[in-house]
Amino acid sequence: MMTDPIADMLTRIRNASRIEKPLVDLPVSGVLKGIAQVLKDEGYIWDFTVIDTVPAKTLRLQLKYGPNGERLITKIDRVSKPGRRVYMGYKDLRPILHGMGIQILSTPRGVLSDRRARTEKVGGEVLALIH
């Protein structure tokens, strides 16, 4: 039984990136699709698709690598955990590595990157840190 699907998603992406796999398959949920959309918008993955499989649908991510095979995702961490939630207002969000990384937030307007949350002036729960 999986108690934290977001941590499972991040671990699968981290492991696949380390062995340079082109695809990662995950179970589908609304939050995981939102995280995948943020990763696509910020340029960390090529694309994602929802595949009809039995018994449940599958979310397939196409990981992105540099021209010489270097990893774009060097670090991916879960910030807010089931035992300890971390919330930030938009004024508290600071650029990660001078803009080279992102934080993924769950906000009232959906799952957003920290850049977009600052422009829309909305805060929320910090789900993950990626660089």
Secondary structure, DSSP 4 states (H G I P E B T S, - for coil): --S-HHHHHHHHHHHHHHTT-SEEEEE--HHHHHHHHHHHHTTSEEEEEEE--SSS-EEEEEE-B-TTS-BS---EEE-SBTTB--EE-TTT---BGGGTBEEEEEETTEEEEHHHHHHHT--EEEEEEE-
